[in-house]
Amino acid sequence: MERPLEGKVAIVTGGVRRLGKGMALAFARDGASVVINARASRDEAEKAAAEVEAAGGKAMVHIADVTDEAAVNQMVEAVVAKLGRVDILVNNAANRAEAPFLQMTYKQWRDILGVILDGAFLCSRAALPHMVKNKFGRIINMGGVSSHLGAPGRAHVGAGKAGIVGFTRALASEFAPHGITVNCIVPGRIGGQRSATSGQGIGHNPPVGREGTFEDVSSLVRLLCQPDNGFVTGQTIHISGGLFMP
């Protein structure tokens, strides 16, 4: 079986469930060693790591808050010390709690933007020197369809995910000469069990008539991260079954 990511190392933040775990499993099937990051859920992270190894990849668990600069730097240092390199980074960690705008506190606003934007900044800044050194890297930033469609109660999420689009383009432009691609994936309405804090999101199905699956998203992400796919960068790609058509 072809394993195009054999020898590569991928870090997936928020990798313990739903899309994060789905992408981690896809990388494992392609032969990568996968680092499962979580803020606190070690038990869930260990279970996800066991699934990664069952799928054919090596797994490493690292508990770290992506908004903590020292913790992020320590995570990347630990990954390089144990696995030797960092090739792929998926900035997937996010909070998606909902709040009516006039009842939204500044702390709620900052908490959401902190994970989405500060987390992507800190993780990318820590990983990129290793990618530059190896003249290869793939960064996937996870966007949000509510930032394109609009959704009540999600001003903080929409602002953060819209910022991720600009962040993606800036990094793609700066690091293209180093063999590094940076793309933003925007999932639509994805099925499966949701966490208690995820909110309702978009309440209707797309034109294809069904919710998306984790595999719908991970199948494209894995292609973007393969070594022979170095010409797609700076793009915002919607995987939404036509829910949003740019």
C-alpha positions as CSV (number, residue, x, y, z in Angstrom):
1,M,0.0,0.0,0.0
2,E,1.3,3.4,-0.9
3,R,2.4,5.5,2.1
4,P,3.3,8.9,0.8
5,L,3.9,10.4,4.2
6,E,6.3,7.7,5.4
7,G,9.0,9.3,7.5
8,K,7.0,12.6,8.0
9,V,5.9,14.0,11.3
10,A,2.5,15.7,11.7
11,I,1.3,17.8,14.7
12,V,-2.5,18.1,15.0
13,T,-3.7,20.5,17.6
14,G,-7.0,19.6,19.2
15,G,-6.5,16.2,17.8
16,V,-8.5,14.1,20.2
17,R,-11.9,14.1,18.6
18,R,-14.0,14.9,15.5
19,L,-12.1,16.5,12.7
20,G,-8.8,16.6,14.5
21,K,-8.8,12.9,15.1
22,G,-10.0,12.2,11.6
23,M,-7.1,14.1,10.1
24,A,-4.6,12.3,12.5
25,L,-5.9,9.0,11.3
26,A,-5.6,10.0,7.7
27,F,-2.0,11.0,8.2
28,A,-1.3,7.7,10.0
29,R,-2.7,5.6,7.1
30,D,-0.3,7.5,4.8
31,G,2.6,6.5,7.1
32,A,3.2,9.6,9.1
33,S,4.1,9.8,12.8
34,V,1.4,11.9,14.4
35,V,1.5,14.1,17.5
36,I,-1.9,14.3,19.2
37,N,-2.2,17.6,21.0
38,A,-4.9,18.4,23.6
39,R,-5.2,21.1,26.2
40,A,-6.1,18.8,29.1
41,S,-7.8,15.6,27.9
42,R,-5.0,13.1,28.4
43,D,-7.3,10.1,28.5
44,E,-8.9,11.0,25.2
45,A,-5.6,11.9,23.7
46,E,-4.2,8.4,24.6
47,K,-7.2,6.7,23.1
48,A,-6.8,8.8,19.9
49,A,-3.1,7.9,19.8
50,A,-4.0,4.2,20.1
51,E,-6.3,4.6,17.1
52,V,-3.5,6.3,15.2
53,E,-1.1,3.4,15.9
54,A,-3.8,0.9,14.9
55,A,-4.1,2.8,11.6
56,G,-0.4,2.2,10.9
57,G,1.3,5.3,12.2
58,K,3.4,6.1,15.1
59,A,1.7,8.3,17.8
60,M,2.9,10.7,20.4
61,V,0.7,12.6,22.9
62,H,1.6,16.1,24.1
63,I,-0.7,18.0,26.5
64,A,-0.3,21.8,25.9
65,D,-2.4,24.9,25.8
66,V,-1.9,26.4,22.4
67,T,-2.3,29.9,23.9
68,D,0.7,29.4,26.2
69,E,3.9,30.4,24.4
70,A,6.2,28.5,26.6
71,A,4.1,25.3,26.4
72,V,3.9,25.5,22.6
73,N,7.6,25.9,22.3
74,Q,8.2,23.0,24.7
75,M,5.8,20.9,22.6
76,V,7.7,21.4,19.4
77,E,11.0,20.9,21.1
78,A,9.8,17.6,22.5
79,V,8.5,16.5,19.2
80,V,11.8,17.2,17.4
81,A,13.7,15.6,20.3
82,K,11.7,12.4,20.0
83,L,10.7,12.2,16.4
84,G,13.5,14.2,14.7
85,R,11.5,16.7,12.7
86,V,8.2,18.6,12.1
87,D,6.8,18.4,8.6
88,I,3.0,19.0,8.9
89,L,1.1,21.3,11.3
90,V,-2.7,21.4,11.5
91,N,-3.9,24.3,13.5
92,N,-7.2,22.7,14.5
93,A,-7.6,23.7,18.1
94,A,-10.6,26.0,18.6
95,N,-13.4,26.9,21.0
96,R,-16.8,27.4,19.5
97,A,-19.1,28.5,22.3
98,E,-22.0,30.7,21.3
99,A,-23.2,33.9,23.0
100,P,-25.6,36.7,21.9
101,F,-23.4,39.7,21.0
102,L,-24.9,42.1,23.5
103,Q,-24.4,39.6,26.2
104,M,-20.9,38.6,25.1
105,T,-18.2,39.5,27.6
106,Y,-14.7,40.7,26.6
107,K,-13.3,37.6,28.3
108,Q,-15.5,35.4,26.1
109,W,-14.3,37.3,23.0
110,R,-10.7,37.0,24.0
111,D,-10.9,33.4,25.0
112,I,-12.2,32.4,21.5
113,L,-9.8,34.6,19.5
114,G,-6.9,33.5,21.7
115,V,-7.3,29.9,20.8
116,I,-8.1,30.4,17.1
117,L,-5.6,33.2,16.3
118,D,-3.0,33.2,19.0
119,G,-2.8,29.4,18.9
120,A,-2.2,29.3,15.2
121,F,0.4,32.1,15.5
122,L,2.3,30.4,18.3
123,C,2.2,26.9,16.9
124,S,3.2,28.1,13.4
125,R,6.0,30.2,14.7
126,A,7.4,27.3,16.7
127,A,7.2,24.8,13.9
128,L,8.3,26.9,10.9
129,P,12.0,27.0,11.7
130,H,12.2,23.3,11.4
131,M,10.3,23.3,8.2
132,V,12.6,26.0,6.8
133,K,15.6,23.9,7.8
134,N,14.2,20.8,6.0
135,K,13.0,22.9,3.0
136,F,9.6,21.2,3.3
137,G,6.5,21.9,5.2
138,R,2.7,21.8,5.1
139,I,0.5,24.0,7.3
140,I,-3.3,23.5,7.4
141,N,-5.3,26.2,9.1
142,M,-8.9,25.3,9.9
143,G,-11.4,28.0,9.0
144,G,-15.1,28.2,9.7
145,V,-18.1,28.5,7.4
146,S,-19.8,30.8,9.9
147,S,-17.2,33.5,9.1
148,H,-18.3,33.4,5.5
149,L,-22.1,32.9,5.9
150,G,-22.6,34.8,9.2
151,A,-24.2,33.1,12.2
152,P,-25.9,34.6,15.3
153,G,-24.1,34.2,18.5
154,R,-20.8,33.7,16.7
155,A,-19.2,37.1,16.3
156,H,-16.1,36.0,18.1
157,V,-15.8,32.7,16.2
158,G,-16.5,34.5,12.9
159,A,-13.9,37.2,13.5
160,G,-11.3,34.6,14.5
161,K,-11.9,32.3,11.6
162,A,-11.9,35.3,9.1
163,G,-8.5,36.3,10.6
164,I,-7.2,32.8,9.9
165,V,-7.8,33.4,6.1
166,G,-5.5,36.5,6.2
167,F,-3.0,34.7,8.3
168,T,-2.9,31.8,5.8
169,R,-2.2,34.1,2.9
170,A,0.5,36.0,4.7
171,L,2.4,32.8,5.7
172,A,1.9,31.2,2.2
173,S,3.5,34.3,0.6
174,E,6.4,34.5,3.0
175,F,7.4,30.8,3.2
176,A,6.7,29.6,-0.4
177,P,10.4,30.0,-1.3
178,H,11.2,27.5,1.4
179,G,9.1,24.7,0.0
180,I,6.3,25.3,2.5
181,T,2.7,25.5,1.6
182,V,0.0,27.0,3.8
183,N,-3.7,26.5,3.1
184,C,-7.0,27.1,4.9
185,I,-9.7,24.4,5.0
186,V,-13.3,25.5,5.7
187,P,-15.5,22.6,6.7
188,G,-19.3,23.0,6.4
189,R,-21.9,21.3,8.5
190,I,-20.1,18.2,9.7
191,G,-22.0,15.3,11.4
192,G,-21.1,13.2,14.4
193,Q,-21.3,13.8,18.1
194,R,-20.6,17.4,19.0
195,S,-19.2,18.7,22.3
196,A,-21.5,20.5,24.8
197,T,-19.8,23.8,24.0
198,S,-19.8,23.6,20.2
199,G,-23.2,25.3,19.8
200,Q,-25.6,24.8,17.0
201,G,-23.7,26.4,14.2
202,I,-25.3,26.3,10.7
203,G,-28.8,24.8,11.1
204,H,-29.5,23.5,7.6
205,N,-28.0,20.9,5.2
206,P,-26.1,22.0,2.1
207,P,-27.4,21.4,-1.5
208,V,-25.9,17.9,-1.5
209,G,-28.6,17.0,1.0
210,R,-26.5,15.6,3.9
211,E,-24.0,16.6,6.5
212,G,-20.3,16.1,5.8
213,T,-18.2,13.4,7.4
214,F,-14.8,13.6,9.0
215,E,-13.5,11.6,5.9
216,D,-14.9,14.3,3.6
217,V,-12.5,16.7,5.2
218,S,-9.5,14.5,5.9
219,S,-9.3,13.1,2.4
220,L,-8.5,16.6,1.0
221,V,-6.2,17.6,3.9
222,R,-4.1,14.5,3.4
223,L,-3.7,15.3,-0.3
224,L,-2.6,18.8,0.4
225,C,0.0,17.5,2.8
226,Q,1.7,15.0,0.4
227,P,5.2,15.8,-0.8
228,D,4.2,15.9,-4.5
229,N,1.5,18.5,-3.8
230,G,3.6,21.7,-3.6
231,F,1.8,24.0,-6.0
232,V,-1.4,24.7,-4.0
233,T,-0.8,27.4,-1.4
234,G,-2.5,30.4,0.1
235,Q,-5.9,29.0,-0.7
236,T,-9.1,28.9,1.3
237,I,-10.9,25.7,0.3
238,H,-14.5,25.0,1.3
239,I,-15.5,21.5,2.0
240,S,-19.2,22.1,2.6
241,G,-21.3,20.3,0.0
242,G,-22.2,23.6,-1.6
243,L,-23.3,25.3,1.6
244,F,-21.1,28.2,0.7
245,M,-20.1,28.9,-2.9
246,P,-17.4,31.6,-3.2
